[in-house]
Amino acid sequence: MPQLNPAPWFAIFVFSWLIFLIIMPQKVLSFKFANEPTLHNVKKSKSESWSWPWL
């Protein structure tokens, strides 16, 4: 039964886990933090008082 021979399957298993644990986190983190929010034209809005005609 060729399924019981661990030589080719163990190498595939180890290689795939090395990809998932070493290469993939770097790729995912580069997409996660690529667009940091930046504040453009931060101005405090001037609040104007309302003129209430009945006061």
N, C-alpha and C positions, 0 to 999 in steps of 0.2 A: 504494500500500500504506500504510494508516494506521499500521501498527506502526513505520514508519521515521520518523514525525514525532515528534521528541523533545520538543516543547513541552509537551504534557500529562503525559507520563510522567516527564520530568525534574523537574517541579514536585512530583509525587506522591512521587518518590524522595527529593528533598531534604526535603520536609516530614516524611516518615516517619522519616528519619534524625535530624532535629531532635527529634522526639518521643522516639526511643530514646536519644539522647545527652544530652538536657537534662531532660526531664520524668520519664522512667522511673527513672533512678538515684535521684532524690529519693524517689520512691514506694517503691522497694525498700528503701532504707536506713531509711526510717521504720518499716517492718515488721521489719527485721532487729534493730534496737536498741531496740525498744519496751519489752521486758520484761527489764530488767537484773536479774540475780539479786541479792537482798539477803539479808543474814544476819539471821535473826530468832532472838532468845533464844540468843545464843552463850554457852554455859556449858561449862566444862570438867567432864567427868564425873569424879566421885570414884571412883577405883578401890579396890575393897575386896580385901583379901588373903583368900585361901582358907584355910580351916582344914582341913588334911589330917589325917585321923584316924590315919594310919599313920606319921606323923613324930614 
